[in-house]
């Protein structure tokens, strides 16, 4: 489920909840690969972390790519909570108030009996005022759908890998093969 809200003054809040049968610990084991999951947005081609290790306050260099166009942006890891999620900013190098400044975040919530919800959220300010809100809504919907699908695909590949690792037991009467 994806929800997108755009206020008259340009404030944007996009949220998606992805439910998986994997435990929070299993999902966090994948999600904590910051380089992979910070690039789930369509434009994020490359993400470099100051010092190489994700931690709160670490500076980011974000390389955006859209067909032939490339834009370098900056940010910081705003939140890094082991086992729960992370958030990072994505800002224009020109100004804090240009080029859709926003925060991209993931948050895990355990769901009983086993499994978890993954909240993917983008919150910021739309700065291109000449575009009608319905066009901005469609654009953001497309970006969010892409990000959700990328996360879903990554976790499905992980589930396939887990299934292949599981020992198989074949029964032949009293005998079993492992």
Backbone bond lengths (Angstrom), bond angles and torsions (degrees), N, CA, C in turn:
res aa  C-N    CA-C-N  psi(-1)  N-CA   C-N-CA  omega(-1)  CA-C   N-CA-C  phi
1 X - - - 1.437 - - 1.528 108.78 -
2 X 1.311 116.80 127.60 1.458 122.27 179.71 1.527 108.39 -117.99
3 X 1.346 115.42 131.36 1.466 121.43 176.00 1.516 108.34 -121.92
4 X 1.321 114.83 132.52 1.460 119.79 179.48 1.520 108.33 -128.17
5 X 1.326 115.44 126.92 1.465 121.40 177.61 1.518 108.38 -124.26
6 X 1.322 115.00 132.72 1.464 121.32 176.80 1.528 106.78 -128.29
7 X 1.315 117.02 113.57 1.462 121.73 179.73 1.528 109.60 -79.43
8 X 1.319 115.45 160.54 1.477 120.47 -179.49 1.523 113.18 -55.97
9 X 1.335 116.80 -37.08 1.472 119.76 -178.51 1.526 112.65 -80.57
10 X 1.373 117.56 0.56 1.454 121.35 174.93 1.521 114.97 103.63
11 X 1.320 117.95 -3.81 1.466 119.73 178.30 1.527 109.53 -64.02
12 X 1.317 116.75 131.91 1.462 122.96 -176.11 1.527 109.11 -119.12
13 X 1.322 116.03 136.87 1.467 121.63 173.60 1.525 107.75 -139.66
14 X 1.315 115.91 111.57 1.467 122.60 178.93 1.520 107.49 -115.48
15 X 1.338 115.60 129.20 1.467 120.18 -179.81 1.523 109.79 -134.85
16 X 1.307 114.33 142.45 1.462 120.95 174.28 1.518 107.40 -138.53
17 X 1.317 115.84 139.97 1.459 121.71 175.50 1.525 107.43 -115.15
18 X 1.314 115.21 125.88 1.456 122.06 178.76 1.524 107.04 -117.44
19 X 1.316 117.57 118.55 1.470 121.62 179.25 1.525 108.34 -96.32
20 X 1.328 114.97 135.38 1.454 120.89 179.38 1.527 109.60 -131.74
21 X 1.303 115.52 156.50 1.469 120.99 177.48 1.517 111.63 -85.52
22 X 1.301 116.75 -1.73 1.462 120.87 176.51 1.531 109.01 -79.50
23 X 1.329 116.32 150.40 1.463 120.18 177.99 1.532 109.75 -72.32
24 X 1.326 115.93 163.14 1.468 120.50 176.50 1.523 110.95 -58.22
25 X 1.331 116.28 -40.45 1.467 119.90 179.96 1.530 111.22 -63.30
26 X 1.329 116.56 -41.35 1.472 119.87 178.92 1.527 110.69 -66.10
27 X 1.331 116.71 -44.23 1.468 119.84 -179.99 1.521 110.10 -65.35
28 X 1.337 117.36 -42.55 1.465 119.60 179.54 1.528 110.44 -62.25
29 X 1.318 117.49 -36.14 1.457 120.36 177.22 1.522 112.25 -57.30
30 X 1.312 116.79 -30.87 1.468 121.38 176.39 1.528 111.57 -87.24
31 X 1.330 115.25 -46.30 1.472 122.36 -174.68 1.522 112.58 -62.77
32 X 1.318 117.09 -29.79 1.462 119.23 -176.93 1.538 112.04 -71.65
33 X 1.327 117.08 -4.70 1.467 121.33 169.97 1.528 106.41 -75.80
34 X 1.322 115.41 81.76 1.464 122.55 -171.95 1.519 112.55 -55.13
35 X 1.326 117.12 -43.46 1.464 120.21 -177.61 1.528 111.72 -58.93
36 X 1.316 117.24 -39.96 1.464 120.53 -179.89 1.522 111.15 -72.47
37 X 1.325 117.50 -49.96 1.460 120.02 -172.06 1.526 113.47 -80.84
38 X 1.316 118.75 -17.93 1.471 120.49 172.47 1.527 110.23 -75.99
39 X 1.328 116.95 -17.28 1.471 121.09 -179.83 1.526 112.68 -97.55
40 X 1.303 118.73 14.43 1.464 119.98 -178.65 1.524 112.18 -74.36
41 X 1.322 117.57 -21.33 1.461 120.25 174.01 1.526 107.64 -70.01
42 X 1.311 115.83 144.57 1.459 122.36 -173.85 1.532 113.48 -53.15
43 X 1.331 117.91 -38.64 1.467 120.97 -172.99 1.517 114.27 -87.26
44 X 1.314 119.37 -18.57 1.456 121.74 -174.85 1.523 110.35 -74.70
45 X 1.321 115.58 98.44 1.458 120.90 -178.22 1.526 111.91 -86.67
46 X 1.341 116.25 -36.33 1.456 119.87 -176.85 1.526 108.31 -149.65
47 X 1.327 115.18 138.67 1.460 121.28 178.89 1.519 107.67 -130.36
48 X 1.332 116.49 122.49 1.464 120.97 177.42 1.521 108.19 -116.20
49 X 1.345 115.44 134.86 1.458 122.35 -178.53 1.522 109.33 -106.25
50 X 1.313 116.59 132.33 1.454 121.37 174.04 1.535 109.15 -58.75
51 X 1.295 117.10 123.79 1.463 121.10 -178.93 1.512 113.48 83.16
52 X 1.346 118.59 -9.43 1.451 122.16 175.69 1.521 116.31 81.08
53 X 1.334 118.14 -13.63 1.468 121.27 -177.04 1.518 110.20 -113.92
54 X 1.338 118.03 127.91 1.462 119.71 177.87 1.533 111.37 -67.01
55 X 1.322 115.43 129.31 1.461 122.44 178.20 1.524 107.96 -161.85
56 X 1.319 117.68 155.59 1.465 119.42 -179.93 1.530 111.00 -57.96
57 X 1.319 115.67 134.47 1.461 121.10 178.22 1.509 115.12 90.38
58 X 1.342 118.64 -12.73 1.465 120.84 -178.85 1.530 110.04 -63.28
59 X 1.324 115.92 133.97 1.467 121.24 178.65 1.524 109.56 -74.04
60 X 1.330 114.60 146.70 1.459 121.51 179.39 1.519 110.31 -122.08
61 X 1.319 115.20 145.43 1.461 122.29 169.69 1.527 104.96 -116.33
62 X 1.333 116.08 116.10 1.462 121.85 -175.48 1.517 109.45 -109.80
63 X 1.301 115.97 127.77 1.449 121.31 177.40 1.527 107.73 -106.50
64 X 1.332 115.82 117.27 1.465 121.63 179.18 1.518 108.80 -100.02
65 X 1.306 115.29 142.73 1.454 120.52 178.34 1.518 109.32 -136.25
66 X 1.317 115.95 132.44 1.456 122.21 175.30 1.521 106.77 -140.05
67 X 1.329 115.95 101.84 1.458 123.30 -173.39 1.526 109.74 53.22
68 X 1.325 119.94 -113.89 1.458 121.68 -177.99 1.524 113.12 -88.73
69 X 1.314 117.50 -9.69 1.460 121.42 -175.31 1.524 110.71 -89.06
70 X 1.337 115.16 138.30 1.459 121.38 175.54 1.522 108.35 -129.84
71 X 1.316 114.79 136.98 1.462 121.15 178.73 1.522 107.32 -135.36
72 X 1.320 115.50 133.33 1.464 119.89 175.98 1.516 108.40 -100.35
73 X 1.331 114.45 129.28 1.457 121.67 -179.60 1.522 108.91 -125.10
74 X 1.299 116.45 171.36 1.457 121.72 -179.24 1.524 109.42 -126.77
75 X 1.305 115.48 168.33 1.458 120.54 176.90 1.509 110.63 -175.43
76 X 1.313 114.15 -172.56 1.463 122.19 176.82 1.518 108.51 -144.06
77 X 1.304 115.97 154.91 1.462 119.63 170.21 1.524 105.60 -79.89
78 X 1.314 116.15 113.51 1.461 122.24 -175.79 1.522 111.42 -83.30
79 X 1.322 116.04 -35.39 1.467 120.57 -176.88 1.524 108.02 -145.22
80 X 1.328 115.71 134.49 1.462 121.96 173.77 1.521 106.28 -141.11
81 X 1.313 116.66 105.02 1.455 121.87 -179.36 1.527 108.03 -120.43
82 X 1.324 115.29 109.68 1.463 120.14 -178.35 1.525 110.39 -53.15
83 X 1.317 115.58 129.77 1.451 121.70 177.42 1.512 114.90 81.24
84 X 1.340 118.18 -8.34 1.464 121.12 -176.13 1.521 114.43 -119.02
85 X 1.324 117.95 -36.46 1.459 119.07 179.83 1.515 112.75 148.41
86 X 1.321 114.38 -174.66 1.459 120.62 178.45 1.520 110.24 -151.94
87 X 1.340 115.19 165.31 1.462 122.30 176.79 1.521 107.91 -143.70
88 X 1.323 115.56 146.92 1.459 119.55 176.71 1.525 110.00 -144.06
89 X 1.336 114.90 151.85 1.458 119.96 178.84 1.521 109.79 -91.48
90 X 1.334 114.37 155.27 1.460 123.35 179.93 1.521 105.59 -136.61
91 X 1.349 116.61 103.76 1.464 121.66 -170.25 1.523 111.84 -127.85
92 X 1.311 114.75 152.08 1.459 121.15 175.38 1.528 109.35 -69.98
93 X 1.327 116.62 145.55 1.457 120.48 175.59 1.530 110.89 -72.87
94 X 1.334 116.93 -23.01 1.462 121.42 -177.27 1.523 112.59 -72.51
95 X 1.337 115.57 -46.29 1.464 120.02 -174.08 1.517 109.43 -161.52
96 X 1.320 116.19 151.61 1.461 120.69 176.16 1.524 111.98 -68.30
97 X 1.327 116.95 -14.28 1.460 121.39 -174.49 1.526 112.89 -112.58
98 X 1.324 117.78 19.05 1.462 121.87 -178.79 1.524 110.29 -122.62
99 X 1.332 115.22 155.59 1.456 121.28 169.92 1.517 116.23 62.47
100 X 1.301 119.30 43.21 1.465 125.64 178.82 1.532 112.66 52.44
101 X 1.327 117.25 70.72 1.468 119.42 173.31 1.524 109.08 -65.98
102 X 1.345 117.04 131.66 1.461 118.92 -177.21 1.524 111.93 -154.65
103 X 1.331 113.33 166.85 1.461 122.98 175.41 1.525 106.87 -114.81
104 X 1.317 116.17 133.05 1.470 122.76 177.23 1.521 105.76 -111.41
105 X 1.337 117.92 128.74 1.471 118.55 -177.27 1.522 112.89 -141.96
106 X 1.333 113.38 156.44 1.458 123.62 172.72 1.522 107.38 -125.15
107 X 1.328 116.53 139.52 1.468 121.46 174.06 1.527 108.27 -140.32
108 X 1.335 115.65 132.05 1.460 121.98 179.84 1.524 110.00 -100.28
109 X 1.331 115.45 138.79 1.460 122.00 175.30 1.521 107.72 -132.08
110 X 1.354 116.97 119.78 1.474 118.94 177.95 1.529 110.80 -63.21
111 X 1.328 116.05 144.60 1.463 122.93 177.57 1.530 106.62 -128.35
112 X 1.311 116.03 130.81 1.470 120.45 -179.63 1.506 110.51 -77.59
113 X 1.324 120.95 152.79 1.454 129.03 -2.12 1.522 112.48 -75.91
114 X 1.319 118.02 -39.14 1.468 119.54 172.22 1.504 106.40 -146.82
115 X 1.280 115.50 143.02 1.448 121.07 -177.54 1.510 109.66 132.61
116 X 1.316 115.37 178.32 1.458 119.00 178.23 1.519 110.45 -157.51
117 X 1.322 114.36 161.01 1.456 122.29 172.21 1.520 107.78 -101.00
118 X 1.309 115.86 140.12 1.459 121.88 175.73 1.523 106.26 -114.15
119 X 1.329 116.14 116.83 1.461 119.85 175.22 1.520 107.72 -93.97
120 X 1.321 115.11 124.93 1.462 121.82 175.42 1.522 104.95 -110.52
121 X 1.331 116.53 125.27 1.465 119.47 -174.53 1.527 110.58 -135.73
122 X 1.317 114.50 138.52 1.452 121.97 172.03 1.522 106.20 -125.83
123 X 1.326 116.51 122.34 1.462 121.13 -179.77 1.519 108.18 -133.12
124 X 1.327 115.87 134.43 1.461 119.48 -179.50 1.504 111.60 -175.31
125 X 1.331 115.49 -153.57 1.461 121.33 -178.52 1.516 109.01 -130.66
126 X 1.333 115.83 122.52 1.465 120.74 177.08 1.515 107.51 -77.21
127 X 1.317 117.21 122.96 1.464 121.04 -172.56 1.529 113.93 -104.39
128 X 1.314 118.11 -9.32 1.463 121.37 179.87 1.525 108.29 -90.00
129 X 1.316 116.29 91.78 1.470 122.29 -171.68 1.528 114.57 -73.30
130 X 1.329 117.92 -22.69 1.465 119.17 -174.78 1.532 113.44 -74.69
131 X 1.345 117.66 -15.60 1.465 120.47 179.43 1.530 110.62 -82.88
132 X 1.322 117.47 135.33 1.470 119.87 175.70 1.535 110.10 -63.22
133 X 1.339 115.23 148.13 1.465 119.46 -177.68 1.522 112.73 -59.41
134 X 1.328 119.33 -32.38 1.463 119.88 -178.53 1.529 111.02 -66.90
135 X 1.322 117.55 -33.10 1.472 120.57 176.70 1.535 109.65 -69.98
136 X 1.335 115.75 -42.97 1.463 120.47 177.43 1.529 109.49 -60.82
137 X 1.335 117.49 -42.14 1.463 122.17 179.19 1.534 110.44 -60.10
138 X 1.332 116.97 -46.44 1.469 120.63 179.21 1.528 111.22 -61.82
139 X 1.325 115.24 -43.02 1.461 120.92 179.68 1.533 110.40 -60.54
140 X 1.333 116.58 -50.28 1.462 121.26 -178.93 1.530 111.08 -64.84
141 X 1.317 116.62 -37.04 1.465 120.81 177.88 1.534 110.16 -61.31
142 X 1.314 116.56 -43.62 1.462 121.42 179.23 1.534 110.40 -62.89
143 X 1.329 117.38 -44.90 1.466 121.90 -179.65 1.530 110.30 -63.29
144 X 1.341 116.55 -45.29 1.465 120.05 -179.67 1.530 111.22 -65.11
145 X 1.318 116.83 -42.01 1.466 120.08 179.16 1.521 110.51 -60.93
146 X 1.314 116.51 -39.86 1.464 121.37 177.81 1.525 110.06 -62.50
147 X 1.336 117.45 -47.66 1.463 121.51 -178.69 1.523 111.09 -61.91
148 X 1.328 117.17 -45.32 1.464 121.44 179.59 1.526 110.09 -61.33
149 X 1.315 116.99 -43.36 1.466 120.15 -179.40 1.529 111.17 -65.90
150 X 1.316 117.39 -38.22 1.464 120.67 177.76 1.531 110.96 -62.81
151 X 1.328 116.77 -44.38 1.466 120.67 178.69 1.526 109.43 -63.62
152 X 1.329 116.58 -45.88 1.474 121.29 178.90 1.530 110.32 -57.59
153 X 1.327 117.39 -45.72 1.469 121.15 -179.75 1.529 111.66 -62.34
154 X 1.342 116.66 -43.33 1.466 119.92 178.36 1.516 111.34 -60.27
155 X 1.328 117.11 -43.15 1.460 120.42 -178.79 1.527 111.96 -72.25
156 X 1.321 117.84 -32.58 1.471 120.02 175.44 1.527 110.97 -65.88
157 X 1.328 116.78 -40.71 1.468 119.80 176.02 1.524 111.00 -61.43
158 X 1.324 116.24 -39.13 1.463 120.80 177.19 1.530 110.55 -64.68
159 X 1.330 117.73 -41.33 1.464 120.99 178.10 1.530 111.19 -63.39
160 X 1.312 117.52 -39.65 1.466 121.25 176.94 1.525 109.27 -63.11
161 X 1.312 116.85 -44.01 1.456 120.81 178.63 1.530 110.61 -60.62
162 X 1.336 117.32 -43.71 1.464 121.19 177.88 1.527 111.30 -61.26
163 X 1.326 116.64 -43.14 1.468 120.77 -178.98 1.522 111.11 -63.77
164 X 1.311 117.81 -36.33 1.473 120.74 179.45 1.516 112.26 -72.53
165 X 1.333 116.42 -25.91 1.470 120.72 178.55 1.516 112.21 -78.17
166 X 1.325 117.12 -25.31 1.467 120.67 -175.72 1.521 109.98 -64.87
167 X 1.325 116.30 136.29 1.471 118.45 178.16 1.525 109.98 -67.48
168 X 1.307 115.18 141.04 1.464 120.44 178.48 1.515 108.71 -104.05
169 X 1.288 116.12 137.37 1.458 121.41 179.12 1.517 107.86 -116.15
170 X 1.329 116.24 123.01 1.450 122.14 178.21 1.530 107.76 -110.62
171 X 1.303 118.20 123.77 1.454 120.44 -176.77 1.521 112.44 -98.34
172 X 1.333 116.00 134.36 1.458 122.95 174.57 1.529 106.93 -132.84
173 X 1.318 115.27 79.16 1.469 118.02 -177.30 1.510 110.39 67.38
174 X 1.370 114.53 -119.55 1.464 119.11 -179.37 1.524 112.57 -81.96
175 X 1.314 117.96 -11.08 1.451 121.03 -173.17 1.534 110.32 -104.61
176 X 1.304 115.85 143.55 1.461 120.93 175.32 1.519 108.96 -130.46
177 X 1.303 115.33 148.51 1.459 121.89 175.80 1.514 107.84 -113.02
178 X 1.300 115.14 137.28 1.477 119.41 177.00 1.493 109.65 -119.36
